[in-house]
Amino acid sequence: MTIMGSVECKTSQRSVLRFFLALIICCLGVATQAQASSSNGANMQRARHSRHAARVRVGLDVLEAERFAPLRGKHVGVITNHTGLDAQGRTTIDALTHAPGVQVIALFTPEHGLGGNKDENVSSAKDPVSGLPVYSLYGETRRPTDEMLAGIDALVFDVQDAGVRFYTYTATMAYCMEEAAKRKIAFFVLDRPDPIGGEIVEGPMLDADKTSFTAYFRLPVRYGLTIGELAQLFNEENHIQCDLHVIAMKNWRRNLFYEETGLRWLPPSPNLRTLKGSVLYPGLEILQNGGVSVGRGTEAPFEEFGAPWMHGEDVAGRLNERHIAGVRFVAADFIPVAGLYAAERCGGVAIRVLDKRAVRSMTMGIEIASVLKQLYPDKFDAQKMLFLVGNDQTIHQLQEDVPATEIVKGWDADLKAFEGMGRKYFLYK
């Protein structure tokens, strides 16, 4: 090799080395930039998620943060059940019995008892942990008596509600508020979310002559208020005028469904087991009195319905033709082990929720009732739905085969008036 050739070769090698070094540096730069971009994107996504899903602090959490100041020096009766838990999973009973300056005198329970697992009248008893008397408000009496309230100067209500007019926990609260007002007992509500959100109001208004334990006050079936907001409404609009104090939540917004709160879901009653079921519950429960199983005694209560005289494919087909918002229907037979039609094979329909925000459960329920009346007029008794629907005109229209869409439209004026009234008691945006 000549000297010139050797120089050219070394020059060529250096050029190749420079090329590969530049290529490596470039790749490293791109990778670093991509990693940084990815990291920034992930951080922004986490921040967005954090803002969207800030954990809700229920009234009990807020009361604990205040070191129970509103209750200090008081002799307290606690109305609660298994749903009364704080963020650490501690029960309301445990929190209050260990609260400085608070003396708990007695416990009170709504329907289904302290454990929320009884589907029958409940007897009063003694709490095995605290030794306190547990007075049932779903047994011999629906209201606390003089004897039960002896020595109490404050009642605290902490129960997770379902957001539905005929769910009896709201009547228990209202009856206790009435008894508190008569005796000048302060009444505290530790607020909790409406599990099906605070924006959607639907269903017919209760007729004025149909108030009962399952229909305490003139409300639509789905009223879109938290239990604390509802207590304020009852107190003013039903002229209870008790000394009411609502311990409001932190971070709850009206557009939140329960699964968006960051809170653990506990079935508030034996059959209301799932969040999907809670969305469908208002429109399905109204069907049972008409002769339809709504899934009690199955693995999916309030997510399916049926009867021995039903043909699931026929009913599902008719319903899907109606294009009901947010849901789809699929034939699915079932055999309940308890409840209506226990041990009988039911032609059934399962409900698939496609978009919970689009679901209008009461509209769905009226559409189902309309189809059942058309297909099985001798089996399905729409008149018996009146007990929970609570509105004569709605049932009369069903009996007269008025289209479901027209029935639902007829609710608009009452719902608009109710929304105007309910807004006065909003605690949250």
C-alpha positions as a Markdown table, in Angstrom:
| # | Residue | x | y | z |
|---|---|---|---|---|
| 1 | Met | 0.0 | 0.0 | 0.0 |
| 2 | Thr | 1.4 | 3.5 | -0.8 |
| 3 | Ile | 1.6 | 6.3 | 1.8 |
| 4 | Met | -1.2 | 8.2 | 0.0 |
| 5 | Gly | -3.4 | 5.0 | 0.0 |
| 6 | Ser | -2.8 | 4.6 | 3.8 |
| 7 | Val | -3.9 | 8.2 | 4.5 |
| 8 | Glu | -7.0 | 7.9 | 2.4 |
| 9 | Cys | -7.8 | 4.6 | 4.2 |
| 10 | Lys | -7.4 | 6.3 | 7.6 |
| 11 | Thr | -9.4 | 9.3 | 6.5 |
| 12 | Ser | -12.2 | 7.0 | 5.3 |
| 13 | Gln | -12.2 | 5.1 | 8.6 |
| 14 | Arg | -12.5 | 8.3 | 10.6 |
| 15 | Ser | -15.4 | 9.5 | 8.4 |
| 16 | Val | -17.2 | 6.2 | 9.0 |
| 17 | Leu | -16.6 | 6.5 | 12.8 |
| 18 | Arg | -17.9 | 10.1 | 12.8 |
| 19 | Phe | -21.0 | 9.0 | 10.9 |
| 20 | Phe | -21.8 | 6.2 | 13.3 |
| 21 | Leu | -21.1 | 8.4 | 16.4 |
| 22 | Ala | -23.4 | 11.1 | 15.0 |
| 23 | Leu | -26.0 | 8.4 | 14.3 |
| 24 | Ile | -25.8 | 7.0 | 17.9 |
| 25 | Ile | -26.0 | 10.5 | 19.4 |
| 26 | Cys | -29.0 | 11.3 | 17.2 |
| 27 | Cys | -30.8 | 8.1 | 18.3 |
| 28 | Leu | -30.0 | 8.8 | 21.9 |
| 29 | Gly | -31.4 | 12.2 | 21.6 |
| 30 | Val | -34.6 | 11.0 | 19.9 |
| 31 | Ala | -35.0 | 8.3 | 22.6 |
| 32 | Thr | -34.5 | 10.8 | 25.4 |
| 33 | Gln | -36.9 | 13.2 | 23.9 |
| 34 | Ala | -39.5 | 10.4 | 23.3 |
| 35 | Gln | -39.0 | 9.2 | 26.9 |
| 36 | Ala | -39.4 | 12.8 | 28.2 |
| 37 | Ser | -42.5 | 13.3 | 26.0 |
| 38 | Ser | -43.9 | 10.0 | 27.2 |
| 39 | Ser | -43.2 | 10.9 | 30.8 |
| 40 | Asn | -44.8 | 14.3 | 30.5 |
| 41 | Gly | -47.8 | 12.8 | 28.8 |
| 42 | Ala | -48.1 | 10.2 | 31.5 |
| 43 | Asn | -47.8 | 12.9 | 34.2 |
| 44 | Met | -50.4 | 15.0 | 32.5 |
| 45 | Gln | -52.7 | 12.0 | 32.1 |
| 46 | Arg | -52.2 | 11.2 | 35.8 |
| 47 | Ala | -52.9 | 14.8 | 36.7 |
| 48 | Arg | -56.0 | 14.8 | 34.6 |
| 49 | His | -57.1 | 11.6 | 36.2 |
| 50 | Ser | -56.3 | 12.9 | 39.7 |
| 51 | Arg | -58.4 | 16.0 | 39.0 |
| 52 | His | -61.3 | 14.0 | 37.7 |
| 53 | Ala | -61.2 | 11.3 | 40.3 |
| 54 | Ala | -60.3 | 13.1 | 43.6 |
| 55 | Arg | -61.6 | 10.8 | 46.3 |
| 56 | Val | -64.8 | 11.9 | 47.8 |
| 57 | Arg | -64.7 | 12.4 | 51.5 |
| 58 | Val | -68.1 | 11.5 | 53.0 |
| 59 | Gly | -69.7 | 13.4 | 55.9 |
| 60 | Leu | -68.2 | 11.0 | 58.4 |
| 61 | Asp | -64.7 | 11.7 | 57.1 |
| 62 | Val | -65.4 | 15.5 | 57.4 |
| 63 | Leu | -66.7 | 15.1 | 60.9 |
| 64 | Glu | -63.6 | 13.2 | 61.9 |
| 65 | Ala | -61.4 | 15.9 | 60.4 |
| 66 | Glu | -63.3 | 18.4 | 62.6 |
| 67 | Arg | -62.5 | 16.2 | 65.6 |
| 68 | Phe | -66.3 | 15.7 | 66.1 |
| 69 | Ala | -66.6 | 19.4 | 67.3 |
| 70 | Pro | -70.4 | 19.7 | 66.4 |
| 71 | Leu | -71.2 | 16.7 | 68.7 |
| 72 | Arg | -69.0 | 17.4 | 71.7 |
| 73 | Gly | -70.8 | 17.4 | 75.0 |
| 74 | Lys | -73.9 | 15.7 | 73.4 |
| 75 | His | -75.7 | 12.5 | 74.2 |
| 76 | Val | -76.1 | 10.9 | 70.9 |
| 77 | Gly | -78.3 | 8.3 | 69.2 |
| 78 | Val | -76.9 | 6.9 | 66.0 |
| 79 | Ile | -79.1 | 5.8 | 63.1 |
| 80 | Thr | -76.9 | 3.7 | 60.8 |
| 81 | Asn | -76.1 | 0.3 | 59.3 |
| 82 | His | -73.2 | -1.5 | 57.6 |
| 83 | Thr | -72.8 | 1.2 | 55.0 |
| 84 | Gly | -71.7 | 3.7 | 57.7 |
| 85 | Leu | -67.9 | 3.6 | 57.1 |
| 86 | Asp | -65.2 | 6.2 | 56.9 |
| 87 | Ala | -62.2 | 6.3 | 54.4 |
| 88 | Gln | -60.2 | 3.8 | 56.6 |
| 89 | Gly | -63.1 | 1.4 | 56.8 |
| 90 | Arg | -64.0 | 2.2 | 60.4 |
| 91 | Thr | -67.7 | 2.1 | 61.3 |
| 92 | Thr | -69.7 | 5.2 | 62.3 |
| 93 | Ile | -70.4 | 3.4 | 65.6 |
| 94 | Asp | -66.8 | 2.8 | 66.3 |
| 95 | Ala | -65.8 | 6.4 | 65.3 |
| 96 | Leu | -68.5 | 8.0 | 67.5 |
| 97 | Thr | -68.1 | 5.7 | 70.5 |
| 98 | His | -64.4 | 6.6 | 70.6 |
| 99 | Ala | -64.9 | 10.3 | 69.8 |
| 100 | Pro | -63.7 | 12.7 | 72.6 |
| 101 | Gly | -66.5 | 14.4 | 74.4 |
| 102 | Val | -69.3 | 12.4 | 72.7 |
| 103 | Gln | -71.5 | 10.0 | 74.6 |
| 104 | Val | -73.4 | 7.5 | 72.4 |
| 105 | Ile | -76.6 | 6.4 | 74.2 |
| 106 | Ala | -78.3 | 4.1 | 71.6 |
| 107 | Leu | -78.2 | 2.8 | 68.1 |
| 108 | Phe | -81.0 | 2.7 | 65.6 |
| 109 | Thr | -81.3 | 0.7 | 62.4 |
| 110 | Pro | -83.4 | 1.0 | 59.2 |
| 111 | Glu | -84.9 | -1.8 | 57.1 |
| 112 | His | -82.5 | -4.8 | 56.7 |
| 113 | Gly | -81.0 | -4.3 | 60.1 |
| 114 | Leu | -77.5 | -3.3 | 61.3 |
| 115 | Gly | -75.8 | -5.7 | 59.0 |
| 116 | Gly | -78.0 | -4.9 | 56.0 |
| 117 | Asn | -78.6 | -8.5 | 55.3 |
| 118 | Lys | -82.2 | -9.2 | 56.5 |
| 119 | Asp | -85.2 | -9.3 | 54.2 |
| 120 | Glu | -87.8 | -9.3 | 56.9 |
| 121 | Asn | -89.0 | -7.4 | 60.0 |
| 122 | Val | -86.0 | -6.9 | 62.3 |
| 123 | Ser | -86.1 | -7.2 | 66.1 |
| 124 | Ser | -84.3 | -4.8 | 68.5 |
| 125 | Ala | -81.2 | -6.3 | 70.1 |
| 126 | Lys | -77.9 | -5.4 | 71.7 |
| 127 | Asp | -74.7 | -4.5 | 69.8 |
| 128 | Pro | -72.2 | -7.3 | 70.6 |
| 129 | Val | -69.2 | -4.9 | 70.2 |
| 130 | Ser | -70.3 | -1.8 | 72.0 |
| 131 | Gly | -72.9 | -3.3 | 74.2 |
| 132 | Leu | -75.3 | -0.5 | 73.2 |
| 133 | Pro | -79.0 | -1.1 | 72.6 |
| 134 | Val | -79.9 | -1.5 | 68.9 |
| 135 | Tyr | -83.5 | -0.3 | 68.3 |
| 136 | Ser | -85.0 | -1.5 | 65.0 |
| 137 | Leu | -87.0 | 1.0 | 63.1 |
| 138 | Tyr | -88.3 | -1.8 | 60.8 |
| 139 | Gly | -90.0 | -4.1 | 63.3 |
| 140 | Glu | -92.7 | -3.3 | 65.8 |
| 141 | Thr | -92.4 | 0.4 | 65.1 |
| 142 | Arg | -91.2 | 2.6 | 62.2 |
| 143 | Arg | -90.4 | 5.5 | 64.5 |
| 144 | Pro | -88.3 | 6.0 | 67.6 |
| 145 | Thr | -90.3 | 6.1 | 70.8 |
| 146 | Asp | -90.0 | 8.1 | 73.9 |
| 147 | Glu | -88.3 | 5.2 | 75.6 |
| 148 | Met | -85.8 | 4.8 | 72.8 |
| 149 | Leu | -85.0 | 8.5 | 72.8 |
| 150 | Ala | -84.6 | 8.9 | 76.6 |
| 151 | Gly | -81.5 | 10.8 | 77.5 |
| 152 | Ile | -80.6 | 11.7 | 73.9 |
| 153 | Asp | -80.1 | 15.3 | 72.8 |
| 154 | Ala | -78.7 | 14.7 | 69.3 |
| 155 | Leu | -79.5 | 12.1 | 66.6 |
| 156 | Val | -76.9 | 11.3 | 63.9 |
| 157 | Phe | -78.0 | 9.7 | 60.6 |
| 158 | Asp | -75.3 | 7.9 | 58.5 |
| 159 | Val | -76.8 | 5.5 | 55.9 |
| 160 | Gln | -76.0 | 5.1 | 52.2 |
| 161 | Asp | -79.2 | 5.7 | 50.2 |
| 162 | Ala | -80.1 | 4.5 | 46.7 |
| 163 | Gly | -81.4 | 7.8 | 45.3 |
| 164 | Val | -84.9 | 6.3 | 44.6 |
| 165 | Arg | -88.2 | 7.4 | 46.1 |
| 166 | Phe | -89.5 | 4.0 | 47.3 |
| 167 | Tyr | -86.2 | 3.0 | 49.0 |
| 168 | Thr | -87.3 | 3.1 | 52.6 |
| 169 | Tyr | -84.1 | 4.6 | 54.2 |
| 170 | Thr | -85.3 | 8.1 | 53.3 |
| 171 | Ala | -88.6 | 7.5 | 55.1 |
| 172 | Thr | -86.8 | 6.3 | 58.2 |
| 173 | Met | -84.7 | 9.4 | 58.2 |
| 174 | Ala | -87.8 | 11.6 | 57.8 |
| 175 | Tyr | -89.7 | 9.9 | 60.6 |
| 176 | Cys | -86.7 | 10.3 | 62.9 |
| 177 | Met | -86.5 | 14.0 | 61.9 |
| 178 | Glu | -90.2 | 14.4 | 62.9 |
| 179 | Glu | -89.7 | 12.7 | 66.2 |
| 180 | Ala | -86.5 | 14.9 | 66.8 |
| 181 | Ala | -88.5 | 18.0 | 66.1 |
| 182 | Lys | -91.2 | 17.1 | 68.6 |
| 183 | Arg | -88.6 | 16.7 | 71.4 |
| 184 | Lys | -86.2 | 19.5 | 70.4 |
| 185 | Ile | -83.4 | 17.0 | 69.6 |
| 186 | Ala | -80.7 | 18.2 | 67.2 |
| 187 | Phe | -80.5 | 16.1 | 64.0 |
| 188 | Phe | -77.2 | 15.6 | 62.1 |
| 189 | Val | -77.0 | 14.0 | 58.6 |
| 190 | Leu | -73.6 | 12.8 | 57.6 |
| 191 | Asp | -73.9 | 13.1 | 53.9 |
| 192 | Arg | -73.2 | 10.4 | 51.3 |
| 193 | Pro | -73.4 | 10.3 | 47.5 |
| 194 | Asp | -76.5 | 9.7 | 45.4 |
| 195 | Pro | -75.1 | 6.5 | 43.8 |
| 196 | Ile | -76.9 | 7.2 | 40.5 |
| 197 | Gly | -75.7 | 10.8 | 40.2 |
| 198 | Gly | -77.2 | 14.2 | 41.0 |
| 199 | Glu | -78.1 | 15.4 | 37.5 |
| 200 | Ile | -80.8 | 13.0 | 36.3 |
| 201 | Val | -84.4 | 13.4 | 37.6 |
| 202 | Glu | -87.1 | 11.1 | 36.1 |
| 203 | Gly | -90.3 | 9.3 | 36.7 |
| 204 | Pro | -93.7 | 10.5 | 37.6 |
| 205 | Met | -94.4 | 12.6 | 40.6 |
| 206 | Leu | -96.1 | 10.9 | 43.6 |
| 207 | Asp | -99.8 | 11.8 | 43.8 |
| 208 | Ala | -100.5 | 13.8 | 46.9 |
| 209 | Asp | -102.9 | 11.1 | 48.3 |
| 210 | Lys | -100.3 | 8.3 | 48.1 |
| 211 | Thr | -97.8 | 9.1 | 50.7 |
| 212 | Ser | -96.6 | 6.1 | 52.8 |
| 213 | Phe | -93.5 | 4.4 | 54.2 |
| 214 | Thr | -92.3 | 3.7 | 50.7 |
| 215 | Ala | -93.4 | 7.2 | 49.5 |
| 216 | Tyr | -92.7 | 9.8 | 52.2 |
| 217 | Phe | -93.1 | 12.9 | 50.2 |
| 218 | Arg | -94.1 | 14.1 | 46.7 |
| 219 | Leu | -91.0 | 13.3 | 44.7 |
| 220 | Pro | -90.3 | 11.8 | 41.3 |
| 221 | Val | -89.0 | 8.2 | 41.5 |
| 222 | Arg | -85.4 | 9.3 | 40.7 |
| 223 | Tyr | -84.9 | 12.7 | 42.4 |
| 224 | Gly | -81.2 | 13.4 | 41.9 |
| 225 | Leu | -80.3 | 14.6 | 45.5 |
| 226 | Thr | -77.9 | 13.4 | 48.2 |
| 227 | Ile | -79.4 | 12.2 | 51.5 |
| 228 | Gly | -78.3 | 15.5 | 53.1 |
| 229 | Glu | -79.9 | 17.6 | 50.4 |
| 230 | Leu | -83.1 | 15.5 | 50.7 |
| 231 | Ala | -83.2 | 16.0 | 54.4 |
| 232 | Gln | -83.1 | 19.8 | 53.8 |
| 233 | Leu | -85.9 | 19.5 | 51.3 |
| 234 | Phe | -88.0 | 17.4 | 53.7 |
| 235 | Asn | -87.4 | 19.7 | 56.6 |
| 236 | Glu | -88.6 | 22.8 | 54.7 |
| 237 | Glu | -91.1 | 21.6 | 52.2 |
| 238 | Asn | -92.8 | 19.2 | 54.6 |
| 239 | His | -92.6 | 21.7 | 57.4 |
| 240 | Ile | -90.8 | 19.4 | 59.8 |
| 241 | Gln | -88.6 | 22.3 | 61.1 |
| 242 | Cys | -86.2 | 20.2 | 63.1 |
| 243 | Asp | -82.8 | 21.5 | 64.2 |
| 244 | Leu | -81.1 | 20.1 | 61.2 |
| 245 | His | -77.3 | 20.0 | 60.5 |
| 246 | Val | -75.9 | 18.5 | 57.4 |
| 247 | Ile | -72.2 | 17.6 | 57.4 |
| 248 | Ala | -71.5 | 18.0 | 53.7 |
| 249 | Met | -69.1 | 15.9 | 51.7 |
| 250 | Lys | -65.9 | 17.1 | 50.1 |
| 251 | Asn | -65.1 | 16.6 | 46.4 |
| 252 | Trp | -68.5 | 15.2 | 45.3 |
| 253 | Arg | -70.0 | 16.6 | 42.1 |
| 254 | Arg | -73.5 | 16.2 | 40.7 |
| 255 | Asn | -72.2 | 14.4 | 37.6 |
| 256 | Leu | -70.5 | 11.6 | 39.5 |
| 257 | Phe | -71.9 | 8.1 | 39.6 |
| 258 | Tyr | -70.8 | 6.1 | 42.6 |
| 259 | Glu | -68.0 | 4.2 | 40.8 |
| 260 | Glu | -66.3 | 7.6 | 40.1 |
| 261 | Thr | -66.2 | 8.7 | 43.7 |
| 262 | Gly | -63.2 | 6.5 | 44.8 |
| 263 | Leu | -65.4 | 5.0 | 47.5 |
| 264 | Arg | -65.8 | 1.4 | 48.2 |
| 265 | Trp | -69.3 | 0.1 | 47.1 |
| 266 | Leu | -71.2 | -1.8 | 49.8 |
| 267 | Pro | -74.6 | -3.2 | 48.8 |
| 268 | Pro | -77.0 | -1.0 | 50.8 |
| 269 | Ser | -79.5 | -3.9 | 50.9 |
| 270 | Pro | -79.4 | -7.6 | 50.2 |
| 271 | Asn | -80.5 | -7.4 | 46.5 |
| 272 | Leu | -79.1 | -4.1 | 45.5 |
| 273 | Arg | -75.7 | -5.7 | 45.0 |
| 274 | Thr | -74.1 | -4.0 | 42.0 |
| 275 | Leu | -73.6 | -0.5 | 40.6 |
| 276 | Lys | -75.2 | -1.6 | 37.4 |
| 277 | Gly | -78.2 | -2.9 | 39.3 |
| 278 | Ser | -78.5 | 0.5 | 41.1 |
| 279 | Val | -78.8 | 2.3 | 37.8 |
| 280 | Leu | -81.5 | -0.1 | 36.6 |
| 281 | Tyr | -83.3 | -0.5 | 39.9 |
| 282 | Pro | -85.9 | 2.3 | 39.7 |
| 283 | Gly | -87.4 | 1.1 | 36.5 |
| 284 | Leu | -87.2 | -2.7 | 37.2 |
| 285 | Glu | -88.5 | -2.7 | 40.8 |
| 286 | Ile | -91.9 | -1.1 | 39.7 |
| 287 | Leu | -92.6 | -4.3 | 37.6 |
| 288 | Gln | -92.6 | -6.8 | 40.4 |
| 289 | Asn | -96.0 | -6.1 | 41.7 |
| 290 | Gly | -97.4 | -6.6 | 38.2 |
| 291 | Gly | -96.3 | -10.3 | 38.4 |
| 292 | Val | -92.7 | -10.1 | 37.1 |
| 293 | Ser | -89.5 | -11.4 | 38.8 |
| 294 | Val | -86.9 | -8.7 | 38.8 |
| 295 | Gly | -84.1 | -11.1 | 39.6 |
| 296 | Arg | -84.5 | -11.5 | 43.4 |
| 297 | Gly | -83.1 | -14.9 | 44.3 |
| 298 | Thr | -80.7 | -15.0 | 41.3 |
| 299 | Glu | -77.1 | -13.9 | 40.9 |
| 300 | Ala | -78.2 | -10.7 | 39.1 |
| 301 | Pro | -81.0 | -9.0 | 40.9 |
| 302 | Phe | -82.2 | -5.8 | 39.1 |
| 303 | Glu | -80.2 | -6.8 | 36.0 |
| 304 | Glu | -82.8 | -9.2 | 34.6 |
| 305 | Phe | -86.5 | -9.8 | 34.7 |
| 306 | Gly | -88.8 | -12.7 | 33.7 |
| 307 | Ala | -91.8 | -14.9 | 34.6 |
| 308 | Pro | -92.8 | -18.5 | 33.8 |
| 309 | Trp | -95.3 | -17.2 | 31.3 |
| 310 | Met | -92.8 | -15.0 | 29.5 |
| 311 | His | -90.8 | -15.8 | 26.3 |
| 312 | Gly | -87.5 | -14.0 | 26.6 |
| 313 | Glu | -86.7 | -13.9 | 22.9 |
| 314 | Asp | -90.1 | -12.3 | 22.1 |
| 315 | Val | -89.8 | -9.7 | 24.8 |
| 316 | Ala | -86.2 | -8.8 | 24.1 |
| 317 | Gly | -86.9 | -8.5 | 20.4 |
| 318 | Arg | -89.8 | -6.1 | 21.0 |
| 319 | Leu | -87.8 | -4.0 | 23.4 |
| 320 | Asn | -84.8 | -3.7 | 21.1 |
| 321 | Glu | -87.0 | -2.5 | 18.3 |
| 322 | Arg | -87.9 | 0.4 | 20.5 |
| 323 | His | -84.2 | 1.6 | 20.7 |
| 324 | Ile | -84.3 | 2.4 | 24.4 |
| 325 | Ala | -81.4 | 4.7 | 25.2 |
| 326 | Gly | -78.3 | 3.2 | 26.9 |
| 327 | Val | -79.4 | -0.4 | 27.1 |
| 328 | Arg | -79.8 | -3.6 | 25.1 |
| 329 | Phe | -81.9 | -6.6 | 25.9 |
| 330 | Val | -80.9 | -10.3 | 25.6 |
| 331 | Ala | -83.0 | -13.4 | 26.2 |
| 332 | Ala | -81.8 | -15.2 | 29.3 |
| 333 | Asp | -83.9 | -17.7 | 31.2 |
| 334 | Phe | -83.3 | -18.1 | 35.0 |
| 335 | Ile | -84.6 | -20.0 | 38.0 |
| 336 | Pro | -84.9 | -17.9 | 41.2 |
| 337 | Val | -83.9 | -19.7 | 44.4 |
| 338 | Ala | -86.0 | -17.2 | 46.5 |
| 339 | Gly | -88.6 | -14.5 | 46.0 |
| 340 | Leu | -91.3 | -14.5 | 43.3 |
| 341 | Tyr | -91.4 | -17.7 | 41.3 |
| 342 | Ala | -88.8 | -19.4 | 43.5 |
| 343 | Ala | -87.7 | -22.7 | 42.0 |
| 344 | Glu | -89.6 | -22.1 | 38.8 |
| 345 | Arg | -88.0 | -21.6 | 35.4 |
| 346 | Cys | -88.7 | -18.1 | 34.1 |
| 347 | Gly | -88.5 | -17.0 | 30.5 |
| 348 | Gly | -86.2 | -14.0 | 31.1 |
| 349 | Val | -84.5 | -11.0 | 29.7 |
| 350 | Ala | -81.0 | -9.8 | 30.8 |
| 351 | Ile | -80.3 | -6.0 | 30.4 |
| 352 | Arg | -76.9 | -4.9 | 29.0 |
| 353 | Val | -76.0 | -1.3 | 30.0 |
| 354 | Leu | -74.2 | 0.3 | 27.1 |
| 355 | Asp | -74.0 | 3.8 | 28.5 |
| 356 | Lys | -75.1 | 4.5 | 32.1 |
| 357 | Arg | -75.4 | 8.2 | 31.5 |
| 358 | Ala | -77.9 | 7.7 | 28.8 |
| 359 | Val | -80.0 | 5.2 | 30.7 |
| 360 | Arg | -83.4 | 6.5 | 31.9 |
| 361 | Ser | -84.5 | 3.7 | 34.0 |
| 362 | Met | -88.1 | 4.8 | 34.5 |
| 363 | Thr | -88.5 | 5.3 | 30.8 |
| 364 | Met | -87.1 | 1.8 | 30.3 |
| 365 | Gly | -89.5 | 0.4 | 33.0 |
| 366 | Ile | -92.5 | 1.9 | 31.3 |
| 367 | Glu | -91.4 | 0.6 | 27.9 |
| 368 | Ile | -91.0 | -2.9 | 29.4 |
| 369 | Ala | -94.5 | -2.7 | 31.1 |
| 370 | Ser | -96.0 | -1.6 | 27.8 |
| 371 | Val | -94.5 | -4.6 | 25.9 |
| 372 | Leu | -95.6 | -7.0 | 28.6 |
| 373 | Lys | -99.1 | -5.7 | 28.6 |
| 374 | Gln | -99.3 | -6.0 | 24.8 |
| 375 | Leu | -97.9 | -9.6 | 24.7 |
| 376 | Tyr | -99.4 | -11.0 | 27.9 |
| 377 | Pro | -102.5 | -9.0 | 28.8 |
| 378 | Asp | -104.0 | -11.8 | 30.9 |
| 379 | Lys | -100.8 | -12.4 | 32.9 |
| 380 | Phe | -99.2 | -9.0 | 33.5 |
| 381 | Asp | -101.2 | -6.7 | 35.8 |
| 382 | Ala | -100.2 | -3.1 | 35.2 |
| 383 | Gln | -102.7 | -1.8 | 37.8 |
| 384 | Lys | -100.7 | -3.4 | 40.6 |
| 385 | Met | -97.7 | -1.3 | 39.6 |
| 386 | Leu | -99.5 | 1.7 | 41.2 |
| 387 | Phe | -98.1 | 0.9 | 44.7 |
| 388 | Leu | -94.5 | 2.0 | 43.7 |
| 389 | Val | -95.2 | 4.2 | 40.7 |
| 390 | Gly | -97.5 | 6.3 | 42.8 |
| 391 | Asn | -99.2 | 8.1 | 40.0 |
| 392 | Asp | -102.7 | 7.3 | 38.8 |
| 393 | Gln | -102.4 | 8.9 | 35.4 |
| 394 | Thr | -99.3 | 6.9 | 34.4 |
| 395 | Ile | -101.0 | 3.6 | 35.3 |
| 396 | His | -104.3 | 4.6 | 33.6 |
| 397 | Gln | -102.3 | 5.5 | 30.4 |
| 398 | Leu | -100.5 | 2.1 | 30.5 |
| 399 | Gln | -103.9 | 0.4 | 30.8 |
| 400 | Glu | -105.2 | 2.4 | 27.8 |
| 401 | Asp | -102.2 | 1.4 | 25.7 |
| 402 | Val | -100.9 | 5.0 | 25.4 |
| 403 | Pro | -97.4 | 4.8 | 23.8 |
| 404 | Ala | -94.6 | 4.8 | 26.4 |
| 405 | Thr | -93.0 | 7.8 | 24.9 |
| 406 | Glu | -96.2 | 9.8 | 25.3 |
| 407 | Ile | -96.5 | 8.7 | 28.9 |
| 408 | Val | -93.0 | 9.8 | 29.7 |
| 409 | Lys | -93.4 | 13.1 | 28.0 |
| 410 | Gly | -96.4 | 13.7 | 30.3 |
| 411 | Trp | -94.1 | 13.9 | 33.3 |
| 412 | Asp | -92.2 | 16.9 | 31.9 |
| 413 | Ala | -94.1 | 19.8 | 33.6 |
| 414 | Asp | -94.0 | 18.2 | 37.1 |
| 415 | Leu | -90.3 | 17.3 | 36.7 |
| 416 | Lys | -89.4 | 20.8 | 35.7 |
| 417 | Ala | -91.2 | 22.2 | 38.7 |
| 418 | Phe | -89.5 | 19.7 | 41.0 |
| 419 | Glu | -86.1 | 20.5 | 39.6 |
| 420 | Gly | -86.7 | 24.2 | 40.4 |
| 421 | Met | -87.6 | 23.4 | 44.0 |
| 422 | Gly | -84.8 | 20.8 | 44.5 |
| 423 | Arg | -82.2 | 23.2 | 43.3 |
| 424 | Lys | -82.8 | 25.4 | 46.4 |
| 425 | Tyr | -81.3 | 22.6 | 48.5 |
| 426 | Phe | -78.2 | 21.8 | 46.5 |
| 427 | Leu | -75.0 | 21.6 | 48.5 |
| 428 | Tyr | -72.8 | 20.7 | 45.5 |
| 429 | Lys | -72.3 | 21.8 | 41.9 |
